[in-house]
Amino acid sequence: MLGLACLVVAGGIVWSLFGQRSDSSANANPGGAATASISTATRDVGPSGLSIPRFVSLKAEKVNVRSGPSSDHPVAWVFQRKGLPVEIVAEFENWRRVRDSEGEEGWILQSMLAGKRTAVVAPWRGQQLTPLYVDAAKASRIQAELAAGAMSEVASCDGKWCRISVGGYDGYVEQDMLWGVYPGETVN
């Protein structure tokens, strides 16, 4: 499975950040990134009392993803990037079925997940850069250009724009350019 490699281009400086996932399975899906299309109004509540689906992030640098909801199931792959966003799509006892930005799904122990919101910048855009604006408006100054797959921390979203931090830069990106927040979702 390919890893997430990303860059931030600002003032002629290229920042490179690497996150990777290693597979122990030969069944990798080489397809493009999955895009979230669930509105916040259509989400259900899971056994935990929290909405499903929902985005969370990885709590540790290495997180085993299993083929089923127990330690008896084999490890399908290992995430190797703390803070990487994943979408919880199901719950079973202390296990969470998650989907990554490439659409792959597997089971992770709840204790390996954090409520901190992070996002991946437009993993579906290939080599196209995504502008990071100073203000939440296309007319504002662009302070950096973000490569597809750049991982960011989400400070807030108003349904159209998200304030993020990435590679030492803080600014605004159009919400539909992020995987890790739902279209129209408000994040405080």
MILO-10871 format. One record per residue: x, y, z of N, C-alpha, C in turn. Coordinates in steps of 0.2 Angstrom, whole numbers, plus 2048, in hexadecimal, padded with zeros to 3 digits. Atoms other than C-alpha are relative to their C-alpha. Last residue first. Layout:
! residues N
XYZXYZXYZ/...
END
This chain:
! residues 188
7FE7FA7FC7B48788548067FE804/7FB8037FB7B086D845802806804/7FD7FA7FC7A187183A8047FC806/7FF8017F979D86482D803806803/8057FC7FC79786A81C8017FF807/8027FA8037A185C8137FA804804/8058018047A88508207FE8077FC/8067FC7FE7B98538277FB7FE7FB/7FF8007F97C88478267FB804803/8038067FE7CB8488148027FF807/7FD8047FA7CE85A8107FD7F9800/7F98028027CC8647FF8037FC806/8018068047B98658028077FE7FD/8028067FC7BC8708118007FA7FB/8078018017C587E8077FF7F9803/8008048067D68818107F87FF7FF/8068038027DA88E81D8007FD7F9/8047FD8057EA8928267F97FD7FE/8078007FE7F788D8327FC8047FB/8047FB80280988882C7F97FF802/7FE7FA7FD81687E8357FC8067FE/7F97FE80281586F829802807803/7FC80580380286F82B8078027FE/7F97FF7FF7F58788368047FA7FC/7FC8067FE7E3879831807802801/7FA7FD7FD7D48858318057FA802/7FD8037F97C787D827806804801/7F97FF7FF7BB88681A8027FD806/7FD7FE8077AA882813807800800/8058038057A087A8228038017F9/8067FD8007A888582F7FB7FD7FB/8038008077B787A8337F9804801/8077FE8007C387C8427FE7FF7F9/8017FB7FA7D58788487F8801800/8067FC8017D886983D7FE804806/8058007FA7E986283E7FB8057FE/8017FA7FC7F185E82D7FC7FF806/8048017FA7F884F823800807804/7FD7FD7FA7FE8538117FB7FF806/7FE8057FA7F7846806803803806/8058057FF7F58517F68037FB805/80080680480385E7F77FA7FC802/7FF8077FD7FF86E8007FF7FB7FB/8048048048028807F98027F9803/7FD80680180788D8067FC7FC7FB/7FA8007FC80389F80B8047F97FF/7FF8077FF7F58A27FE807800803/7F98028027EF8B48018017F9801/7FB7FF7FC7DC8B78028077FD7FE/7FD7F98027D08B87F3806801805/7FC8018067CC8A57F58048077FE/8037FD8067C58A98078057FF7FA/8058058037C78A18187FD8047FA/8077FF7FD7D78AC81C7FB7FB7FC/7FF7FC7FA7EA8A981A7F9800803/8027F88007E689C80C801803807/8017FF7F97EE88A80A7FF808801/7FE7FA7FC7ED8867F87FE800807/8067FD7FD7EB8747F2803806804/7FF7FD7F97F986D7E77F9803802/8027F98007F58617D8801803808/7FB7FB8008008527D77FE807801/7FA8028037F38457DB805805801/7FE7FB8057E384E7E08067FE7FC/8038028077DA83F7E88038047FB/7FC8068037E48417F87FE7FE7F9/8018038077DD8527FA8047FB7FE/8027FB8057E585880B7FF7FC7F9/7FC8008067E484B8187FE8047FB/8038018077DB8508288067FF7FB/7FB7FF8057DD85083B7FD7FF7F9/8018008077D18518498068027FB/7FD7FA8037D684C85A7FF7FF7F9/8057FB8027CA83F8618028067FC/8017FA7FC7D78328637FB8047FC/8037FA8047D882085D800806805/7FB7FD8057E48128637FE8067FC/7FB7FD7FC7D980E8738068037FB/8027F97FF7CB80A867805804804/8028007F97D47FA8617FE808801/7FB7FE7FB7D47FB84E7FD800807/8027FF7F97CA7F1841806802804/7FE8057FB7CC7F382E7FF802807/8038017F97C77FC81F8037FB804/7FF8067FD7D080380F7FD800807/8068048007C88128068017F9803/7FF8048067D981B8027FA7FB7FF/8027FC8067D582880F8017FD7F9/7FB7FB8017D481B81D7FE8047F9/7FF7FF8087C4812822806805800/7FE7F98037C280C8348027FF7F9/7FF8018077B97FE83D8028077FD/8037FB8047BA8028508037FE7F9/7FD8008077BD7F585D7FD8057FC/7FA7FB8007BA7F68708038017F9/7FD8007FA7A87EE86E806805801/8028067FD7A47EE85C805800806/7FD8017F97A47FF8537FE7F9802/8048047FC7A18048418047FF806/8078028037A68118347FC7FB803/8038067FD7B481A83D7F97FF7FD/8078007FF7BD8258317FD7FA803/8048068037D08278327F9801802/8078007FF7DB8368347FE7F97FD/8038018067EE8338367F8800801/8047FA8027F483B8477FC7FF7F9/8047FE7FB80282E8497FC8067FE/8007F97FF8088278397FB802805/7FA7FE7FD80D815836800808800/8007F98017FC80C833807802803/7FE7FC7FB7FF7F98338018087FE/7FA7FB8017F77ED828801804806/8007FF8077EB7DE8288058057FD/7FE7F98027F07D88398008017F9/7FA7FE8027E77C783C8018087FE/7FF7FF8077D87C58468078027FE/7FF8068037DA7BE8588008017F8/7F98028007DD7CF85F8017FA7FC/7FD8037FB7CB7D385B8077FF7FF/8007FC7FA7BF7DD8508027FC806/8068007FC7C47D683F801803807/8058028057D17D88317F97FF803/8028078007DC7E183D7FB7FF7FB/8068008037E57F283B7FE7F97FF/8028068047F47F38467F98017FE/8068037FE7F980584B7FE7FA7FC/80180680380B80C84B7F97FD803/7FC80080680E81E84F7FF7FA7FC/7F980280080081F85C8048007F9/7FD7FE7FA7F082885F8077FE800/7FC8067FD7E982684D804803806/7F98018027DC8338498037FB804/7FB8007FA7C983584A8077FF7FD/7F98008017BB83883D804800806/7FD7FA7FD7A983283F8088007FF/7F980080079D826837803806803/7FC8048057958238427FD8017FA/80380080779082F8508057FB7FC/7FD7FB80579582C8627FE7FE7F9/8047FA7FF78B82286F8028067FC/7FC7FB7FC7988158707FC806802/8018037F978B808869804805805/7FD8077FF78B8138597FF7FE807/7FC8007FA7808228558027F9801/8038047FB77B824843804801806/7FC8057FC7818328377FC7FD805/80280680277583A82A8047FA804/8078017FF77584C8307FE7F8800/8018007F878884D8317F97FE802/8017F97FD78884A81E7FF7FE807/8058007FA79183A8187FF807803/8067FD80379A83C8077FA800805/8058017FC7AC83880D7FA8047FD/8027F97FE7B88367FF7F97FF804/8088007FF7C18267FD7FF807802/8027FF7F97D38287F67F8800800/7FF7F97FE7D78207E57FD801807/8047FA8037D980E7E1801806804/7FC7FB8037E88027E47FC8067FE/8047FC8057DE7F87F18048057FD/8007F88007EA7ED7FA7FC8027FA/8067FE8037E67DA7FB7FF808800/7FF7FF8077F87D47FD7FA8037FD/8058048047F77D68108018027F8/7FD8078008057DA81C7FB7FC7FC/8058068008037EC8178037FA801/7FD80680380D7FB81C7FB7FA800/8048067FE80580C81E8047FA7FD/80180680480F81B81D7FC7FB803/8048057FC81182D8237FF7FA7FB/80280780281E83981C7FC7FC805/8028037FA82084C81D7FE7F97FD/8038068028298568107FF7FC807/8008047FA82B8688117FD7FA7FE/8048068018308718018017FC807/7FE8067FB8368838047FB7FA7FF/7FA8038048348907F58027FA804/7FB7FC80182989B8008067FD7FD/8027FA7FD81D88D8058078047FF/7FC7FB80481B87C7FD7FF807802/8037F97FF81586F8098058057FD/7FC7FB80081885D8047FC807802/8027F980181184D807805805800/7FA7FC80081483A8077FD8077FE/8027FA80180682E80C806805800/8007FB7FA80C81D80A7FD8077FE/7FC7FA8008078117FC7FF804806/8047FA800800800800805806800/
END
